[in-house]
Amino acid sequence: MASPAVMPEHVDAIFCDLDGTLVNHGQRTASPDLISALGSSTVPIVPVTGRAKADAIGLLESLPINNAVIHGG
């Protein structure tokens, strides 16, 4: 079994694509362990999407995150 990755001290935030990374066709694709790790990370995880706020809000609310970059910034 692989050891969990250790976050380097110099990381201020992690930006990742929402569609195709954390969700796919509106359903979570990330493993439950990863979703749990997002919520307990001391480094902010910031999903980024080209979706409009109205299209993204339901997906974003289902993830343990506090920030996101959406269509139009």
N, C-alpha and C positions, 0 to 999 in steps of 0.2 A: 504494500500500500504506500502510495506516495505521500510525502510530508506536505503539509499545507505551505503555500508560499509565504514568505516573510516580506512585509512591506518595507522598502528602504526608507530611512528617516527623512530623506530630502523630497519626498513626494507630498505635494500640497493638495492635490485632487486627482481623480481619475475620471476622464471623460470617455464615454463609450456610446456607440450607436444603440439606439433603442430597438429599432426594427431589424430583425435578423440576428440580433445578439442577445438581448434580454427577452424579446417577444417575437413571435412570427405569426402573421395572420391573426393578430389580436390575442394569441395565447402565449403564455410564458414558455420560453424554450430553455431558459437557464435552469440548472438543477436546483432543487430545493435547498441543498447545502450552500450553493452560491448565493441564492436569494437571502438566506439567513446570514451569511457572511457580510453581505452588503449592509444589513441593518446593524451589525455589531462593529463595523469598521470605524476606526478613528479618522480615517482619510475620507473626505467627502467623495461619494460616487455620483457623477453627474451624467445622466443619460442625455443624449442629443438626438433630436428628431426634426425632420422637415414637416412633420404633421402640424396642423393648426391646433391651437389649445383645446378646442372643443373635441377634436378627434383623439388627442393624446391624454386628456385628463383622467379618464377612467383607467387606462393602463398605468399611468404614473401613480395614481392613488393606490394601486394594488401592490406597489413595490415599497420597500422600507427605505425610502430616500426623501431628502428634503429639498433638493434642487433639481432643475432640469433646464436645458436649452431647447426651446421649441421654435417652430416656424416664426420668423420675424424677430427672433431673439427674446 
